[in-house]
Amino acid sequence: MCRDRDVEQDADDDATDTVFTSLLEDSAEELYEQAPCGYLSTLMDGTIAKINTTLLDWLGLSRRDVVGRMRFTDLLTVGGKLYHETHFAPLLQMKGEVNGIALDLKAADGQRLPVLVTSKVKTSHDGEPMLVRSTVFDARDRRAYETELLRARRQAEADRERLQEALAVLQQSLLPSTLPTVPGLEVASHYHTASPDLIGGDFYDLFPLDGTRWAFFLGDVCGKGPKAAAVTSLTRYTLRAAALHEPDPVNVLATLNTVLHERYTGSEPRYCTAIFGFLEPQSDGCAVHLASGGHPPALVQRADAYADYLPTPGGMLIGVLPGAQFTAARTVLLPGDTLLLYTDGLTEARIGPGRELYGDDALRAFTAARTPAGPQALITALTGLLAGFGEGLDDDTALLAFGVPASLPDQPLRVDD
């Protein structure tokens, strides 16, 4: 019984093999004529000696109209002929073959047929060129895809440009358009945007309080994008409002801490670091009273080229805890002195083969090595430093500097960068 089943199975297998073999019994002529791509052979002067049915059907031409009567260039559009003469033919003559060249053929009805052409020169035993064999692939679907891809790319670039313009406007709205004039002081600032596609969280401001005092702040909101911008806006307006009622910079930061903590408790906390302070210009300099909340310390460049940080240890992040502690500091700027505020994009830039942090010590050494020449000179030097970091500078950076001119001018000074 098993033997009979085996015999039946063998018979079925033989029948299947017979059918399969018959399907593959294509003649060489049929394989050439009905290939899924176009074939043609031309003499060395371009006269078409042989062409398959597939290509004739694509072009809507008959064999009698083509073979021996037309040259390969006769099948090309005007642009295709020009490219053939200037690139295709010279390259084929030099190398003996070309691969995947994009050309446009001209069909009988005038329609363009995008194709990819691969050609190879056939030579005699003596190495003399005899004819050119070419394979032609229909590239209409590919050309349509490339056209759509190009259209989508152009649309994406236009959308990106509009987005960058909108972000630039929004970013500028979070910064002072110009720095005010402070009697007896020179002031300067700079803002570096790490990416035009993301709005940063760095901010600064300088504004008058009364006839003798000025308030300033500089800080950094965690994160980027629209949500960070909302925190930045709230932070700026809160600090401005608190400065009108609180004479102590520690209390100003405490007010901001309360606002941020109450507003952003829950699943998505938001916080920032900041330095806030008051300036009180005097006849022989300027008194500075500031407080820090988790922010890098201010750096003082003295007229004798000495540079060091103004210590504000222990200041906590603003908005994280309900009873955060902040650290105050005082100093007096004398003629030739400059006070620098900055965000951590500067000190956390990556440098060298090991991608080390630039760091506080390097910033202090850089500042000490500069001849004291006022806030604008220092900001200009730091702007060049930032540019030198290249791709190592991957965060936004805000710079704000105040200084007392070495010789007090009759008119107040203001510099914006």
C-alpha positions in Angstrom: 0.0 0.0 0.0 2.8 2.4 0.9 4.6 1.4 -2.3 1.6 2.4 -4.4 1.4 5.8 -2.7 5.1 6.4 -3.3 4.6 5.6 -7.0 1.7 8.1 -7.2 3.8 10.8 -5.5 6.7 10.3 -7.9 4.3 10.6 -10.9 2.9 13.8 -9.5 6.4 15.2 -9.0 7.3 14.3 -12.6 4.2 16.1 -13.9 5.0 19.2 -11.8 8.6 19.2 -13.1 7.4 18.9 -16.7 5.0 21.9 -16.3 7.7 24.0 -14.6 10.3 23.1 -17.2 7.9 24.1 -20.0 7.4 27.5 -18.4 11.1 28.1 -18.5 11.5 27.0 -22.1 12.0 30.6 -23.5 13.9 31.0 -26.7 16.8 33.5 -26.8 14.9 35.6 -29.2 11.8 35.7 -26.9 14.0 36.6 -23.9 15.5 39.5 -26.0 12.3 40.8 -27.6 10.0 40.5 -24.5 12.5 41.5 -21.8 11.2 43.8 -19.1 13.7 46.4 -20.2 14.7 47.8 -23.5 17.7 46.5 -25.6 19.3 48.1 -28.6 22.6 47.7 -30.5 24.1 50.5 -32.6 27.0 50.8 -34.9 29.9 53.0 -33.8 28.3 56.0 -35.7 25.1 55.6 -33.6 23.0 53.9 -36.3 20.5 51.5 -34.7 21.2 48.0 -35.9 19.0 46.1 -33.5 16.2 47.0 -31.1 13.8 44.8 -29.0 10.0 44.9 -29.0 9.8 46.2 -25.5 11.6 49.5 -26.4 9.7 49.9 -29.6 6.5 49.6 -27.7 7.6 52.2 -25.2 8.5 54.6 -28.0 5.5 53.8 -30.2 7.7 53.1 -33.2 7.9 50.3 -35.7 11.1 48.3 -36.4 11.2 49.2 -40.0 11.2 52.9 -39.1 14.1 52.5 -36.7 16.6 49.8 -37.7 19.1 51.2 -40.2 17.2 54.5 -40.5 17.7 56.2 -37.1 20.6 56.8 -34.8 20.4 56.5 -31.1 20.5 60.3 -30.7 17.4 60.5 -32.9 15.5 58.9 -30.0 16.6 61.6 -27.5 15.1 64.9 -26.6 17.0 68.1 -27.3 18.4 68.1 -23.8 19.2 64.4 -24.1 21.1 65.0 -27.3 23.2 67.7 -25.8 24.0 65.6 -22.8 24.9 62.7 -25.1 27.3 64.7 -27.1 29.0 66.4 -24.1 29.1 63.6 -21.5 27.6 60.3 -22.6 29.6 59.7 -25.8 33.0 61.0 -24.6 32.7 58.9 -21.4 31.7 55.8 -23.5 34.6 56.4 -25.8 37.1 56.8 -23.0 36.0 54.0 -20.7 34.2 51.6 -23.1 31.1 51.5 -20.9 28.8 53.8 -19.0 26.3 52.8 -16.3 22.9 54.1 -15.2 23.0 57.4 -17.1 19.7 59.3 -16.8 18.3 60.4 -20.2 15.0 61.4 -21.7 13.8 59.5 -24.8 11.2 61.1 -27.2 8.2 58.9 -28.0 6.3 59.0 -31.3 3.5 61.0 -29.7 6.0 63.6 -28.4 5.9 62.4 -24.8 9.1 62.3 -22.8 10.2 58.9 -21.5 12.7 59.1 -18.6 15.1 56.2 -18.8 18.4 54.9 -17.3 20.8 53.8 -20.0 23.8 51.4 -19.5 26.0 50.9 -22.6 29.1 48.8 -23.4 31.3 48.8 -26.4 31.8 45.4 -28.1 35.3 45.0 -29.6 36.8 42.6 -32.1 39.6 40.2 -31.3 42.0 42.9 -32.3 40.4 45.3 -29.8 38.7 47.4 -32.5 35.3 48.8 -31.4 32.5 47.1 -33.5 29.2 48.2 -31.9 27.5 49.5 -28.8 25.1 47.4 -26.8 22.7 49.3 -24.6 20.2 48.4 -21.9 17.4 50.9 -21.3 15.3 50.9 -18.1 12.0 52.7 -17.7 12.5 55.4 -15.1 9.1 57.0 -15.2 8.1 55.8 -11.7 11.5 56.7 -10.3 11.4 60.2 -11.9 7.9 60.7 -10.5 9.1 59.6 -7.1 12.2 61.9 -7.3 10.0 64.8 -8.5 7.6 64.3 -5.5 10.5 63.9 -3.2 12.1 67.2 -4.4 8.7 68.9 -4.1 8.3 67.6 -0.5 11.9 68.7 0.3 11.3 72.2 -1.0 8.1 72.4 1.0 9.8 71.2 4.1 12.6 73.7 3.6 10.0 76.5 3.2 8.2 75.3 6.3 11.4 75.2 8.2 12.3 78.8 7.1 8.9 80.0 8.3 9.3 78.2 11.6 12.8 79.6 12.1 11.5 83.1 11.4 8.7 82.6 13.9 11.1 81.2 16.5 13.5 84.1 16.0 10.7 86.6 16.6 9.6 84.7 19.7 13.2 84.5 21.0 13.6 88.3 20.5 10.4 88.9 22.4 12.0 87.2 25.4 15.1 89.5 25.3 15.4 93.2 25.6 15.4 94.8 22.1 18.2 97.2 23.3 20.0 97.7 26.5 19.1 101.0 28.3 21.5 103.7 29.0 22.9 103.6 32.5 24.6 106.8 33.7 28.2 106.2 34.6 28.3 102.7 33.2 29.0 100.8 30.0 26.9 97.8 29.4 27.1 95.0 26.7 25.4 91.8 25.9 25.5 88.9 23.4 23.1 86.0 22.8 24.2 82.8 21.0 21.4 80.5 19.6 22.6 76.9 19.4 19.9 75.9 17.0 17.6 78.0 14.8 15.0 75.2 15.1 14.6 75.4 18.8 13.8 78.4 21.0 16.2 78.5 23.9 15.6 79.1 27.6 18.4 81.6 28.3 17.3 85.1 29.2 18.6 88.5 30.6 17.4 92.0 31.2 18.4 95.4 32.5 15.9 98.1 33.5 15.6 101.2 35.7 13.8 101.2 39.1 14.1 104.8 40.2 16.4 107.7 39.7 19.4 106.0 41.3 19.0 102.2 41.1 18.8 99.7 38.2 17.8 96.0 38.3 19.3 93.3 36.2 19.0 89.5 35.8 20.3 86.7 33.7 19.2 83.0 33.8 18.5 79.7 32.2 15.2 77.8 32.1 15.4 74.0 31.9 14.6 72.6 28.5 13.9 74.2 25.2 10.9 74.8 22.9 7.5 76.5 23.5 7.1 75.2 27.0 10.4 76.5 28.1 9.6 79.8 26.4 6.4 80.1 28.5 8.5 79.6 31.7 11.0 82.2 30.4 8.2 84.7 29.8 6.7 84.1 33.3 10.1 84.3 34.9 11.0 87.6 33.3 7.7 89.3 34.2 7.8 88.0 37.7 11.3 89.3 38.3 10.4 92.7 36.8 7.3 92.9 39.1 9.1 91.7 42.2 12.0 94.2 41.7 9.6 97.1 42.1 8.6 96.0 45.6 11.5 94.0 47.0 14.8 95.9 47.9 16.6 92.6 48.6 17.6 90.4 45.7 17.2 87.3 47.8 13.5 88.1 48.3 13.1 88.8 44.6 14.3 85.2 43.8 12.2 83.9 46.7 9.1 85.4 45.0 10.0 83.8 41.7 10.6 80.5 43.4 7.1 80.6 44.9 5.5 81.4 41.6 7.3 78.7 39.6 6.8 76.1 42.3 3.1 76.7 42.6 2.6 76.9 38.8 4.6 73.9 37.8 4.1 71.3 40.5 2.9 67.9 39.4 4.0 65.6 36.5 5.9 68.2 34.6 8.0 70.4 37.0 9.7 73.5 35.6 12.6 75.3 37.1 15.4 77.7 36.3 18.7 79.1 37.5 19.2 82.9 37.7 21.2 85.8 39.1 19.3 88.8 40.1 20.7 92.1 41.3 20.7 95.8 41.8 23.1 98.4 40.4 23.6 101.7 42.1 26.0 104.0 40.2 28.0 106.3 42.4 30.4 109.2 41.7 33.5 107.0 41.9 32.0 103.6 40.7 29.0 101.4 41.1 27.7 99.3 44.0 26.4 95.9 43.1 24.1 93.8 45.3 23.0 90.4 43.8 21.7 87.0 44.6 22.1 83.6 42.9 19.8 80.7 42.6 21.7 77.7 41.3 23.4 79.8 38.7 27.1 79.9 37.7 28.8 82.7 39.7 29.4 86.2 38.3 33.0 86.9 37.2 34.7 90.2 38.1 37.5 91.6 35.9 39.4 94.3 37.8 41.2 97.2 36.3 44.6 95.7 37.4 43.8 92.5 35.2 42.9 90.4 38.3 39.9 88.2 37.5 37.9 86.0 39.9 34.4 84.8 40.7 32.0 86.6 43.0 31.2 83.7 45.5 27.5 82.8 45.8 27.7 79.2 47.2 24.6 77.3 48.2 22.1 79.0 46.0 19.4 76.5 45.1 17.5 75.8 41.8 14.5 78.1 41.5 11.1 76.5 41.5 12.0 73.0 42.7 11.4 73.3 46.5 8.9 75.5 48.3 11.5 77.0 50.7 14.6 77.2 48.5 17.6 79.1 49.9 19.4 81.7 47.9 22.8 83.3 48.3 23.6 87.0 48.2 26.8 88.8 47.4 28.0 92.4 47.2 30.8 94.2 45.4 31.8 97.6 44.2 32.9 98.2 40.6 35.6 100.9 40.4 36.8 102.6 37.2 38.1 100.0 34.8 36.3 97.1 36.5 33.8 94.8 34.6 31.2 92.4 36.0 30.3 89.4 33.7 27.2 87.3 33.9 26.9 84.2 31.6 24.9 81.0 31.2 26.4 77.5 31.4 26.4 77.1 27.6 29.8 78.9 27.9 31.5 76.8 30.6 29.9 73.5 29.5 31.1 73.7 25.9 33.1 70.6 24.8 36.7 71.1 23.7 39.6 69.0 22.7 39.9 65.4 21.5 38.4 64.1 24.8 35.5 66.5 24.6 36.2 67.9 28.0 34.1 70.7 29.5 35.6 74.2 29.0 35.0 74.8 32.7 35.2 77.7 35.2 38.9 77.7 35.5 39.5 78.2 31.8 37.0 81.0 31.7 38.7 82.8 34.6 42.1 82.3 32.9 40.7 83.6 29.6 39.3 86.7 31.3 42.5 87.4 33.3 44.5 87.2 30.1 42.5 90.0 28.5 43.7 93.5 29.0 40.8 95.3 30.9 39.1 97.5 28.3 35.5 97.5 29.4 32.4 95.3 28.9 32.2 95.5 25.1 35.8 94.4 24.7 35.2 91.5 27.0 32.0 90.5 25.3 33.7 90.7 21.9 36.5 88.5 23.1 34.0 86.0 24.5 32.0 86.0 21.2 35.1 85.0 19.4 35.7 82.3 22.0 32.2 80.9 21.5 32.7 80.8 17.7 35.9 78.9 18.2 34.1 76.1 20.0 32.4 75.0 16.8 30.2 72.0 17.3 31.4 71.8 20.9 29.0 74.6 21.7 25.7 72.8 21.7 23.7 75.0 24.1 22.4 78.5 24.0 24.6 81.1 25.7 23.7 84.5 27.1 26.3 87.1 28.1 25.7 90.3 30.0 28.4 92.6 31.3 28.5 95.9 33.3 31.6 98.1 33.7 32.7 101.4 35.0 34.8 103.2 32.4 38.5 103.8 33.4 37.8 107.5 32.9 34.3 108.3 33.8 32.6 110.1 30.8 30.3 113.0 31.0 27.8 111.0 29.0 26.5 107.5 29.8 27.6 104.6 27.7 25.5 101.8 26.2 26.6 99.0 23.9 24.5 96.2 22.4 25.9 93.2 20.5 
